[in-house]
Amino acid sequence: MAILSETLSTLTIIVVLALLTLWREFHRYYHRLVVHQSLPKIQRLLNPPRTSIRDLLEARAISNERLKRAFALTNTFVSSDISVHTAFVGRATKLLKAAMTREWGIFLDLSIASVAAALQNAEKLSFDVFVQDVTMRTVIVGLLGVDLSVEDLDADDIRIVASHITSLWSLSKKPGPISPTYLPELNYRLRRLIPDH
């Protein structure tokens, strides 16, 4: 059960990061956020000089403290423990290496098929929900290797998972209470979409 829980946590955080990356790019485009445009500035931002891995992990864990409660995470995003970080990076690397055995053209095809599947309900979807739908389908089949076509993934499950991840992440940034119904529903819907992981 602990392995299943940790796997769900790992999968959840990967999906969250994918959704947040897409949302950030959309938001950046429309709101013209300040963007570091030189490699040295980006390197300093991601790897500040004279900072240990322990300090970086601690800073991230502190800023993500509420994610523990929102997503019931115990991974490197909420822990400053180097062994937790090493184990998470190892699992994530293994997952990514397995996905990388496929050609990039397959991801392109999956993305195109995901767009087509999401467009089936496009008149009902706002742009951010459309992007979440496409991302979820592509990640579930292309990265996590679920043995279904992107069209066969349940549209309601996709939207509820994406919505709950977004809601939980947003609520984790606020001081108020987080509804106890989101996480069980999220895990239930993830189980339906990713039954063997």
Disulfide bonds with the S-S distance in Angstrom:
none
